[in-house]
């Protein structure tokens, strides 16, 4: 099973000595841990019981969400969208502040 980018290859059940599995798994573990922390903060940890780090045959780290209820998937999607919206608003404010500073600096010169 491989997606169009070749990321989700078969799980690494039979290891090859020339593939750095630990590095990929460690990255996945950090990612899964960060996600678990945020889910716990939001009280959603019970909705993602299968959250785990994994690695594929190529040594790429994977974060598995496991089987989740449709409501949990919808809520996660809503959280991502609202986070992206907040990030875009922050970028807009930063650009506006920089433009305002530029106007003040050019008028002071």
WOJO-V894530 format. One record per residue. OMEGA is omega in radians with two decimals (999 if undefined). D_CENTER is the distance of its C-alpha to the mean C-alpha in Angstrom with 2 decimals. Layout:
omega: {OMEGA OMEGA}
d_center: {D_CENTER D_CENTER}
This chain:
omega: {-3.13 3.07 -3.03 3.10 3.14 -3.06 -3.03 3.07 3.13 3.08 -3.12 3.11 3.04 -3.01 3.03 -3.07 -3.08 -3.12 -3.12 -3.08 -3.05 -3.14 3.13 3.14 3.14 3.09 3.12 -3.14 3.10 3.12 3.13 3.12 3.12 3.11 3.13 3.11 -3.14 3.12 3.11 3.12 -3.12 -3.12 -3.06 -3.10 3.14 -3.14 -3.11 -3.06 -3.11 -3.13 -3.09 3.03 3.12 3.12 3.12 -3.06 3.14 -3.13 3.11 3.08 3.12 3.00 -3.13 3.09 -3.07 3.11 3.13 3.12 3.11 3.13 3.11 3.10 3.11 3.13 3.10 3.11 3.12 3.11 3.11 -3.14 -3.13 3.07 3.09 3.10 3.12 3.12 3.12 3.11 3.11 3.11 3.10 3.11 3.13 3.12 3.12 3.11 3.13 3.11 3.12 3.10 3.12 3.11 3.13 -3.11 -3.13 3.12 3.13 -3.10 999}
d_center: {21.16 19.38 17.45 18.83 16.85 18.00 14.68 15.38 18.80 20.82 19.87 21.54 24.43 27.07 26.16 27.50 28.80 27.59 23.81 21.70 19.91 19.49 17.44 14.90 14.98 14.69 11.44 10.13 11.92 10.43 6.79 8.58 10.72 8.54 7.29 11.00 12.28 10.95 12.16 15.34 15.90 15.86 18.07 15.94 15.76 18.72 17.09 14.65 17.29 16.07 12.68 13.23 12.59 14.59 15.81 17.59 21.07 20.01 18.28 14.73 12.28 10.73 8.93 11.41 11.41 15.15 17.56 16.90 19.34 19.20 19.28 16.10 14.34 16.07 15.19 11.41 12.03 14.32 12.08 9.58 12.86 14.49 11.89 12.21 15.91 16.20 14.63 17.10 19.87 19.34 19.55 22.65 24.22 23.70 25.31 28.11 28.80 29.02 31.33 33.46 33.74 34.79 37.48 38.78 38.92 40.73 43.22 43.97 44.87}
